[in-house]
Amino acid sequence: MPRIPPTTRKALLTLHLITSLGWLGADLVLLTLGIAALRGADPAVVYPVAGLVGTVLFAPLSVLVWLVGVASALLTPWGLVRYRWVLIKLVITTVMVGLVLFLLTPNLRHASALGAALPARGRADLVIAPAVSTSLMIIATVLSTYKPWGRRAVRPTTAPAAAQDRATTRK
């Protein structure tokens, strides 16, 4: 594992926090816009704004959060798969990025083009998706804060040299 200086590690952590908070903020904006449309706000205004937020902020931030998170894991002692909480965060974030890029962003563009003609199911989806996404981001934040479960068990392929030495010495 490459070692990076503490100042670089802190800068990487700060960048991860900033991008994650931006992603959460954009998600909350999308949720608010979706709720506003359901409550009677003008869909011809709301959905183009949601499309803009989704394509200009939400999608790029999701990719950036993933990239910075992976870099943080690889360049610090946490590792990508060494700790269960990091692995679960990686899985959650990877799934979310995929859903954002391949499902939510196209749906936002579609809603933006349709405006008031968007069917009721499409309107509900534009509330449900950000609500689920916000929940998953909160779960990832809790995992980062509490770091549950400890290290993953790693099975060595061969016994460590020290253990072999002790076994030989005892005979």
SULURUR-V45513 format. One line per field, one symbol per residue. ss: DSSP state (@ for helix, = for strand, . for the rest). phi: phi as a letter, one per 20 degrees, with the letter a starting at -180 (. if undefined). psi: psi as a letter, one per 40 degrees, with the letter a starting at -180 (. if undefined). A space follows every 10 residues. Layout:
ss=???
phi=???
psi=???
//
This chain:
ss=.....@@@@@ @@@@@@@@@@ @@@@@@@@@@ @@@@@@@@.. ..@@@@@@@@ @@@@@@@@@@ @@@@@@@@@@ @@@@@..... ..=@@@@@@@ @@@@@@@@@@ @@@@@@@@@@ @@@@@@@..@ @@@@@@@@@@ @@@@@@@@@@ @@@@@@.... =......... @@@@@@@@@@ .
phi=.fecfgffff ffffffffff ffffffffff fffffgffeo ffffefffff ffffeedfff ffffffffff ffffecffme cfdfffffff fgfffffgff fdcfffffff fffelfeffg ffffffdfgf ffffffffff fffffelfmm fffdeffcfg gfffffffff f
psi=hihiiddddd dddddddddd dddddddddd ddddddddee ihdedddddd dddddddddd dddddddddd ddddeiedid edhddddddd dddddddddd dedddddddd ddddbdehid dddddedddd dddddddddd ddddddgiea iihhhidiii dddddddddd .
//
